[in-house]
Amino acid sequence: MIRSLIDTATRRGQHLVLDVLAINTRAHAFYQRHGFREVSRHGESNRKSRMRFITGGPASEDRPTV
């Protein structure tokens, strides 16, 4: 499913963004293996990590994600 989302986002020139609990190291490792990178922390006590898969298209925070 992740591969399908990445392929669709790449075709559309969009970025994928997701949030993961900061303490969930297994989820971090899983998404990093698939090309996602942590870009910020947020939530109460910074308990969530925002991760982004950046495709070759133009970047914009207000651009829709897949």
C-alpha positions as CSV (number, residue, x, y, z in Angstrom):
1,M,0.0,0.0,0.0
2,I,2.8,2.4,0.8
3,R,4.5,1.7,-2.5
4,S,1.2,2.5,-4.3
5,L,0.8,5.8,-2.4
6,I,4.4,6.8,-3.2
7,D,4.0,5.9,-6.9
8,T,0.7,7.9,-7.1
9,A,2.3,10.9,-5.3
10,T,5.4,10.8,-7.6
11,R,3.2,10.7,-10.7
12,R,1.3,13.7,-9.5
13,G,4.3,15.6,-8.3
14,Q,2.9,15.7,-4.7
15,H,4.5,15.0,-1.4
16,L,3.2,12.5,1.2
17,V,3.0,13.7,4.8
18,L,2.1,11.6,7.8
19,D,2.3,11.8,11.6
20,V,3.8,9.1,13.9
21,L,4.1,9.0,17.6
22,A,7.6,10.1,18.5
23,I,8.1,7.1,20.8
24,N,7.1,4.6,18.0
25,T,10.6,3.8,16.9
26,R,9.5,0.8,14.8
27,A,7.1,3.0,12.8
28,H,9.9,5.6,12.3
29,A,12.3,2.9,11.0
30,F,9.6,1.5,8.7
31,Y,8.8,4.8,7.1
32,Q,12.5,5.8,6.8
33,R,13.2,2.6,4.9
34,H,10.5,3.7,2.5
35,G,12.1,7.2,2.0
36,F,10.2,9.3,4.5
37,R,12.2,11.8,6.6
38,E,11.2,13.5,9.9
39,V,10.6,17.2,9.3
40,S,9.1,18.4,12.6
41,R,7.7,17.5,16.0
42,H,4.4,18.8,17.3
43,G,1.5,18.1,19.6
44,E,1.5,18.1,23.4
45,S,5.2,17.8,24.6
46,N,6.2,17.2,20.9
47,R,4.8,13.7,21.1
48,K,4.2,13.5,17.3
49,S,6.7,13.4,14.5
50,R,5.7,14.7,11.1
51,M,7.3,12.7,8.3
52,R,7.4,13.6,4.7
53,F,8.2,11.7,1.5
54,I,9.5,14.3,-1.0
55,T,8.9,13.6,-4.7
56,G,10.5,15.4,-7.6
57,G,7.7,17.9,-7.9
58,P,7.4,21.4,-6.4
59,A,7.1,21.6,-2.6
60,S,4.4,23.6,-0.9
61,E,2.8,23.2,2.6
62,D,-0.7,24.1,1.3
63,R,-0.5,21.8,-1.7
64,P,-2.8,18.8,-1.2
65,T,-1.1,15.5,-0.2
66,V,-2.1,12.0,-1.1
